Amino acid sequence: MADITLELSDQDIKVEIPEKLIFGRTLSNYVFEIDYDTEKGGWNNPVIKAREKMPISPAAMALHYGQAIFEGLKAFKRVDGSIAMFRPQQNIERMNNSARRLCMPEIDPELFMQALKKLVKLEEAWIPEKPGHSLYIRPVMFAYDPFLGVRPGEQYKFVIMLSPVGPYYPEGFKPVPIMVTDKYVRAASKGVGECKCAGNYAASLMAQAEAKKMGFSQVLWLDGIHQKYVEEVGTMNIFIQLKDEVVTPRLTGTILPGVTRRSVIQILKDWDYNINERDISIDEVADAYKKGSLLEIFGTGTAAVISTLSKLKYNDLTMQFSDTEAGELGKKLYKEITDIQYGRKEDKYNWMVQIS
């Protein structure tokens, strides 16, 4: 494994965290970069250096053929003053899974972890200390060889950047309105739905824009074949609490295997909930609502951790919960996970990776 070169700027670079943080808008001063070149034998020149504009050819393959993948995770300033990341091993594994599926080179997990630790440690002043704040970490990889032809790239750039972020819901943990769409398909069986690749998000934008115009925060996607089974929300996995079980759609290759999803399943098992990963149709959800056996719906993801639903619109049916109060189970899970992340509770799962 090659050593990471540290190129510190000879200029005084200030740390300026805005009072009001907009998610993903502010970037820290330094980034990690490493390049891949087939002719040079693979990955070379790992470096942490000052962030700058990146020269790229208009013929870069990622711009034309979509070889671009990314991840999202967080680092936290904990109550004891230490810094730790939440389950980075899972993000490393998932990014390499995405790379394999898109014919991109994998990153050595040890180098990936070392890069994360060194970069976050260098930029620890960018980690906000206000309640609910954290440092969002965005690794991204893309093909940049200038070639107008459909084939896997031969040159890639892998970058890790950092962004201080505030609470996803700055006004408090409030429920959000979601609508079901059967007008569009996010992912099809045997496609790349389980990958965190740029194209998946581009495919979701039209439905998202239409939902926003109708007053909804996000879209709940149905399966691409039958337009019947619940899959995931735009940036979240989905959980449905019925009277006798909690259901989350099983991973069939069309759903992103979320790190928070995986954590919630483990916690619910330890709390002795009847948690099942299975197919669940939107009609089953609607019937449960009509019968009074649908208790709560919530989403899970890195950005918001837990988002409970205020309502779910499906055709002419609006499943109404509360516009002001988040669901009981969602609130309980949010507190459990964030208490572990910020060190307010013992990390019995060993999910947190210490940096300092």
N, C-alpha and C positions, 0 to 999 in steps of 0.2 A: 504494500500500500504506500503510495507516494506521500511525502510530507506536504502539508499545506503551507504555502508561502504567505506571509503576512506583509502586505504593502501598505504601510500607514502613510497618510497624506502628510506632507510637510507644512500644510496650512492648518490653521486653527478652524476645525469644523465644529460648529455649535450644535447642541442638542436643543431643538425647539419643538416641544410637544404642544399643539394647540389646546386651548382651554376646552373647546368643544370639538371632539374627534368625530369625524365622519368615517365610517368603516371603509378601510382600504384606500383612503385618500392620502395619508401621510406615510412617507417611507423614511427609514433610518439612513444613516450616512454610508454604511458599508454593505457590500454583498459578497457572497461566495460565488466563484465561477470556476468551471472546469470544462474543457473542450474534448470532444471525441472526434477522431479522424481515423477512418479505416486504414488508410495508407500508412499512418504513423503508429499503428498497433493498438489503437483504442484510446482510452482516456489519458489525458496528459495536462500538465500545468495547472494543478489545483491552487487557487489563490483566493485570499480575502483582500479586497481592495475597495477604494472609494467608489461609490455608485456614480455612474456617469451614463450619458446617452450611448446607446449601443449601435454602432454602424452595422447595417444589414442590407444585403442586396435585394432589390425588388423581385429578383428571381429566386429568393430563398424558398426552399421546398415547402416549409411549413405554411407559408402564405398561400400556396396553391393546392397542396394535397393533404393538409391537415395533420401532419405529424407533430402534435403538440399535446403534452400532458402536464398535469400539475397536481399539487397537494395543498392541504391547508391544516395547520396545527397551531398550538399556542404554547407560549411560555408565561409563567406567572411569578410575580413577586409575592412570596408567601408570608404568613403572619410572623414567622420567626426571622424574616429578612433574607432567607435563602431564595434561590431561583431554580425553578424546575419546569420541565416540559411534560405535557400530558400524553402518554402512550405513543411516543415518536416511532417506536419499532413497528407499530401497526401501519403508520403512514409510509414508512420506508418500504415495507412489504407490499403495500397496495400500489405504490408508485412503480415498483419493479414489475408487478403484475400488469399494470397498464402498459409499461414499456414493452413487455413480451408480446402483448396482444397487438400493438401497433408497429411491430418489427423495429423497435428502437433498442438501443443498448441499455442494459441494466447498470445501475450504480452499485458499487461494492457497499454493502450495508455498513461496514465499519467506517469507511471513508465518509459516507452520508452522515452517520451519527457524529463523527468527529467534526465535520463541517458545521453541523447544527450547534454543537456545544461551543465551538470556538467563536462562531459568529455571534451567537446570543450573549456569550460572556463578554466579548468585545463591546457589544452594543447594549449592555445591561442598563445604561442610563436612559435608554429609550423605553424601558418597561414602566408604564404608569403605575403609581401606587394607590390611586383612588379606588374605592370599592367597585368591584365589577369590571375593572380595567385589566388589560393583559397585552401581551405582544403577539400579534398574529404573524405566523411564519408561512411564507409562500415559496416552496420549491417549484420550479418549472423547467421543462426540457423541451427543446424543439429542434427540428432539422433546419440547418441554415445553408447547406450547399446550394450554390446558384445553378439550378438545373431545371429546365422546363421539360420534364418527362416523368411519367408515373412509375415510380419504383421507390423502395425504401431509401432514405437518405444515407449518405456516407459520412457526413459531418454533423455533429450535434453540439449544442451548448446547454449546459445545465447550470442554473442560477438559483441561489436562495436569497430572497429578500425579506425584510422585516418591516412590520407596520404596527405602531402602537394603536390600540383600539379601545373604545369604551364599551359599555354594555350595549348589546344588540338592540335592546329596547330601552332607550335612555329615560323614558318616562315611567319605567317600572315594568314588572313582569306581567304584561297584558296579553289576553287571548287575541288571536288574529283570525280574520275571515278567509276561508279557502273555497274555491269552486272546483268541481270535477269537470274535466274536459273529455269529450269523446270526438272532438273535431280534429285533433291532431294526435300524433304518436311521438313520444319521446324516444323510445328504443324498441327494437324488435328482437325476437328470439334469435340467438346465434350471432347477434351483432356485437356492438361495443358498449352496451348500456352499463355494464359493470365497471367500465374504465372511467377514470377521471380525466377525460380528454376534452379538448376545446370544442370539438364538433357537437358533443352532446348538449352543451350549454347553448350553442348557437341555435340548435334545433328547438330549444325550449322557449326562445325569446318571443315568438309571435303569440303563442298562447298566454305567456306571462303578460305581455302588453295589453292584450284584450281583457284579461282578468282585471288588470289595474284600472282600466277604463270603466269597468263595472263595479268597482269598489272593493275588489278582493286583493289580498296580499300576494297569494301564490296560487298555483294550480296543482290539483291532485291528478296524477296521471294514471290511466288504466293500461292494461296490457295491450300490446300492439297487434295481437291476432284476433282475440274475441271482443276487445273493448269492453271487458266485463270485470276483470279482476283488478283490485287495488294494487298499485305498485309503489310509487313514492311521490312526495311533494317536490317541487322544483329544486330546492337546496336541502332537503331533509328526508330522512326515512320516516315512515309513519307507523304509529302504534294506535290500536283501537281497543279500548277497555270495555268489555262486555260484563254482564253480571257475574259470569262464572269463569271468565278467562281474559287474558290480554293477548291480542293477536298482532303480529307484525308479519308482513308478506315474506315468504321464504325467498332466499337468494337463488334465482334461476338463470343468472347471467344478464338480466336486463335491469337490475337494481344495483346501485352503488353500495358496496358493503361498508357501511359507515362505522367509524371508530366509536362514536357516541352510541350508535345503535347497539354495537357489541357490548359496550359497557352497561347500558340499560338492561339488556337481557340478563347479564350476569347478576346485576343488583336485584332484579325482580325475582330471579331464581332463589337468591339468598334470603329474600323477604317472603319466600314461600307463596308467591303468586303463581297461578297457573298460566305460564307464559308459553305461547306456541308460535312457532314460525310455520305458517301454512298459507295456502291460497285463501283469500277471502274476497268474495265478489262485492261490488258496490251495492247490489240488490240485497245481499245479506246485511250489510251495514244499514241500509235504509229500512229494512224490515225490523231490525233490532231497535232502531230509533222509534218506529211507530208502535212497537210493543213495550217501549219503556225500558228495554234491557241494554241500551247503549248508554254507558255512563260518561265516557270521555274519549276524546281523540287528541293526540299530541304528536308533534314531530321532533326529531332529534338530529342535531348536526353540530359541527365545530363552532360555527359563528354564534348561534343563539343558545346552544346546549339543549334546551327544551323550549318548544313553542306549543302552547295549548291552543285549541281552536275555539273561537267564539261561535262560529257557525260553518256549516258545510253545505254548499248548494249543489244539488244534483238534479238536473232538468228542472221540473216544476216544484221539487221538494227542497225546502230549506231546513236543515237539521240545526236547530238553534240551541246553543248552550248558554254561556254568559258573555255579555259584551264587556264586562268590567272585572270579573273575578276569574283568574286562571284555575284550571281544574286541580282537584286535590292531589291526584297521583302525580301529575306533571310538576306541581310545586314541590312535592316531596322529593321527586327525583332530581329536580334542579338543585335543591339545597344539598342533597347528598353528594352529587358530582362536584359542585362548586366548592363545597366544604373540603373535599379531598384535594381539589386543584389548588386551593389557597392555603392548605395546611391547617384548616380549622378542625379537621378530623383525621384520625389515623388512616393511613393509606395501606389497608390490609391486603390490597390486591397487588401492591408494588407497581402501580400504574405510572407514578411520577418518576421521571429521570432527573436526578439532581445535576445542576450545573455549577452551583456555588453555594 
